[in-house]
Amino acid sequence: MPSPAHTQLTEDQVALLREKVLAHVATVMPDGSPQVTPVWVDTDGEAVLFNTAKGRLKHRNLSRDPRIAISITDRSDDYRTVVIRGRAELIDEGADELIDRLAKKYRGLDRYPFRQPGEERVTVRVLPESIHRRG
């Protein structure tokens, strides 16, 4: 099945993703029900980026079914929201560096403080297929 066409993020959406905003990601459970998790996010200017550990529920869901929705709301303006739907790409390379960058952005720490022994990190990269915005 061909992948859907991608929708470009606007400058304002890229700026919002670069702010210290919490996003909520929805993945699809094996029974088809939604699963929602708050995550730290960033962007490479083209896609939404977040990070997780291999084996966590969202990682297992996305490995099986890459469809995802991401909701972001500006902390200072509840009406400035963006909802992105797309398909997740799971990337091993650079994942440890990304979680450390996110820890710096969100916690002011040079390294992610919640690593578990033996944990393997993965970057989730989502190219938008549709974007809905308000505000």
C-alpha positions in Angstrom: 0.0 0.0 0.0 1.5 3.4 -1.0 2.2 5.8 1.8 -0.1 8.9 1.8 1.2 12.2 0.7 2.9 14.3 3.5 1.7 17.7 4.6 4.3 20.4 5.3 4.5 21.9 8.8 4.1 25.7 8.8 6.7 28.0 10.4 4.3 28.6 13.3 3.8 24.8 13.8 7.6 24.2 13.8 8.0 27.1 16.3 5.4 25.5 18.6 7.1 22.1 18.4 10.4 23.7 19.4 8.8 25.3 22.5 8.6 23.4 25.8 5.1 22.0 25.2 3.9 18.6 26.2 2.3 16.6 23.4 -0.1 13.7 23.6 0.4 10.8 21.2 -2.3 8.3 20.4 -1.3 4.8 19.1 -3.5 1.8 18.2 -3.8 -1.1 20.6 -4.0 -4.7 19.2 -7.8 -4.6 19.7 -8.1 -1.4 17.7 -8.7 0.9 20.8 -6.6 4.1 21.2 -3.8 4.4 23.7 -2.7 7.9 24.7 0.6 8.9 26.3 2.1 12.4 27.1 5.5 12.9 25.6 8.3 15.5 25.1 8.5 16.5 21.5 10.8 18.3 19.0 11.0 18.7 15.3 13.6 18.5 12.5 11.5 21.1 10.6 9.8 18.5 8.6 8.6 15.9 11.1 7.6 15.5 14.7 10.2 13.8 16.9 9.8 12.1 20.2 11.6 9.3 22.0 10.7 6.1 23.9 12.3 2.9 25.1 12.0 -0.3 23.1 9.4 -2.6 24.5 7.2 0.1 26.0 3.5 0.0 25.0 3.7 2.8 22.5 6.8 1.2 20.9 5.1 -2.1 20.7 1.9 -0.5 19.2 3.9 1.5 16.6 6.0 -1.5 15.6 2.8 -3.4 14.8 0.8 -0.4 13.4 2.6 2.8 12.6 -0.5 5.0 12.5 -0.3 7.8 15.1 -2.0 11.1 16.1 -0.2 13.8 18.0 -2.0 16.7 19.8 0.0 19.8 20.9 -1.4 22.8 22.8 0.5 26.0 23.5 1.1 26.4 27.2 0.2 30.1 27.1 -2.7 29.9 24.7 -5.1 27.0 25.0 -6.6 27.9 21.6 -3.3 27.5 19.7 -3.5 23.8 19.1 -2.2 21.5 16.4 -3.3 17.9 15.8 -1.1 15.8 13.5 -1.9 12.4 12.0 0.7 10.3 10.2 2.8 7.2 10.3 5.7 6.6 12.7 9.1 5.7 11.6 11.2 4.0 14.4 14.9 5.0 14.3 17.6 3.6 16.5 20.5 5.8 15.3 20.8 9.0 17.4 18.1 8.0 19.9 20.3 8.5 23.0 21.3 11.9 21.8 17.7 12.9 21.1 16.5 11.9 24.6 19.4 13.9 26.1 18.4 17.0 24.0 14.8 16.6 25.2 16.0 16.3 28.8 17.9 19.6 28.3 14.9 21.3 26.7 12.3 20.1 29.3 14.3 19.6 32.5 17.5 21.7 32.0 19.6 18.6 32.4 22.4 17.5 30.2 21.4 13.8 30.3 18.1 12.1 30.5 17.8 11.1 34.2 15.3 8.2 34.0 17.3 5.7 32.0 17.0 2.1 33.2 19.8 -0.5 33.1 19.8 -2.2 29.7 17.2 0.2 28.2 17.4 0.8 24.5 16.1 4.1 23.2 14.4 4.7 19.9 13.4 7.9 18.1 9.9 8.1 16.7 9.7 10.3 13.6 6.3 11.3 12.3 5.8 12.9 8.9 2.4 14.7 8.9 -0.2 13.2 6.6 -2.8 15.6 7.9 -2.6 18.7 10.2 -5.6 20.3 11.9 -5.0 23.6 13.7 -6.9 26.1 15.8 -5.8 29.5 16.9 
